[in-house]
Amino acid sequence: TLSGQLIKALSSGKREGGDFVQCCVSAQGGWVHCVAEDSHLYSFEVREGKLQHLLRVHDKDVIGVCIHPHRNLIATWSDEGLLKLWRSGSS
């Protein structure tokens, strides 16, 4: 059950255009990957709580992100009608 206790707070560091659209946690729980309004993928290492990777993934509005549970793949999709597969540098 949820205890209601905050464990970590992660931020894009932007005041405008950095709102997260969707986030997912890696299968091992060590990483959180988020896509934001600015069409970037933000990858946070949970233990340190720091942004480790930032990548522009689409030219138009990004809609979502998901992680393959056993392979080193991240999928992102956007309003431009594209789903892109990325090789993750993290696990």
N, C-alpha and C positions, 0 to 999 in steps of 0.2 A: 504494500500500500504506500501511497505517497505521504510523506511526513510534512510536506509544506516547507521544508528547510531548503533555502537557496544554497546550491553547491558552488556554482560558478556563474558569472555574468560576462558575456562576450559582446564586444562592440565593434562595429565597422570603423569607428573613429570619425565618421562623417556626420556633419550636422544636417545636410540636405542630400537627398538622393542615395543614401546609404541604408535605407530601411530594408530589412531582410524580407524576401518574398516566401522562401521556404528553406528549411534546414533539415539535415539528417545526420545521424550519428553512425560512425563506423561500427562494424560488427564486434570489434574488440573494445569499443568504447573510448578509444584513445584520441579520436578526431571528430570534430564537428565541421561539416561542409555546408555552407549557406550560399544561396544566390540572392542578389539584391537588386533593387530598382535601377542601379547604375550598370546592370548587365555584367557584373563581375561575380566570380566564384571566390568566396572567402573560405580559407581552410585554417581552422584553429586547432592547435594541439591542446587537449583538455587539461592535462596535468599542469602545464605552465599557464594556461588560459590566455595565450598570446596568438596573434595572427601570424601564421607561418608562411602562407602562400596567398597571393592575390593574382587572379587571372581574368582578363576580359574574355568572356565566353560567347557572347552574341552581340549583334549589331542592333537588334530591336529588343523590346521588352522581354525579359526572361520570365518564364512561367514556373519552372520547377527544377528539382535536382533529386537524384537518387544514387545510391551506391550499391554495387554488386556485392553480396555478402562474402563471396569466396575468391573473387578475382580483383585485380587491381584496376577497377574501372569505375568511373563516375559518369553518369548521364545527365545532360542538361537539355532543356527544351525551351522554345521561345515563340513569340508571336510571328516570327518570320517563317514559321512552318518547318523548322529544322529541329531535329533531335541530334545532339552531338555526343559522342563517346570520347572520354578523356582517360588517359592512363594516369592513375594517381601516383604521386610521389610519396604518399603516406599510406598507412594501413590501418 
